[in-house]
Amino acid sequence: MRIALLTGGGDSPATNAAIRAVVKKAQQDGHEVMGVRRGWAGMIEDEMDVLDRHAVSGILPRGGTILGTSRTNPFKQDGGAEAIRATVRGRKIDAIVAIGGDDTLGVAHKLNGLEPPIPAVGIPQTIDNDLDKTDFAIGFDTAVSIATDALDKLHTTAESHHRIMVLEVMGRDAGHVALTAGLAGGADIILVPEKPFDVEAMCDRIQKRRDIGKTFSLVVVAEGATPVGGEQISKDQATDQFGHVILGGIGEYIGRRIHEHCGLETRVTNLGHLQRGGMPTAFDRLLGTRLGVAAVELVEAGRFDAMVAMQGNRIVPVPLGDALQSVKPVDPELLDMADIFY
Ligand code: F6P
């Protein structure tokens, strides 16, 4: 068999671990892997090279994706899907393995739905961890470690200066990084898109801490969080091919409001793309490795329009349509638990 392998959307640490696993498993089973450049753009433009064991040697600990990525949506380009079909036919590709989040895997799902279908399977990869039907997506654990480390560092300087420190992290539609890192890093206030926040309630909590002698507080906020009755804050209203605006600025907004409302000195850090770079954790490397092997097994079994997922400690196949039906929200129990720790 010949498999086309691509990575799309925002990159994540340990994507290379999944690429390596797909190539090694496929090669062991006698298949050929074509590494597609720049996500779906490379399928449209027929840009790919053979990926063999040598090409993936040494990439396990490397951040980013050796294939490159893009936010190209073939269904928003004239003739995009037809161009992909031409590439598949021309290159004699039997199946596509797509690594990415809801946008990238949404394209894979649509290709499977064409007549005749273009067979594709998906591997979940997004630091946002908002794909449904999988407990973990590749890159999330590393992003949480980076955000936790940032909170640890902000803690000591917040304490020295008796300040309110606000840390903005990624998380467009769900606050998994904010909540998990917030709990692991001992944040006093955790704000996520799933639960609009109220500035007065935030000031009350900060005041309660001051009443017991805690002269500093840490706030962690997901970029997609909103004030009650308010909207997401974006840097630019321009949308990408999947209809998303570039979010950013909620941390500054909160810093300003806390200063105005509680009269306290505030500093804001936006962790930004630091969360998406660098060495993956051992957990993410293993996850990428297991999902990569399982994706090749799905192709071998002819189970297309499916995604490999981690449920509990098991890797299982799930229909792509199910994984894409809705954004996976944060665990409400964990969110309630966050209210204990301030
Ligand atoms: O991949 C998802 C994500 O990390 C979102 O949390 C964030 O909004 C977006 O990517 C930013 O991506 P970029 O700046 O690379 O377009």
Residues whose N, C-alpha, C, O or C-beta is under 5 A from the ligand:
A	BS01	F6P	G10 D128 M170 G171 R172
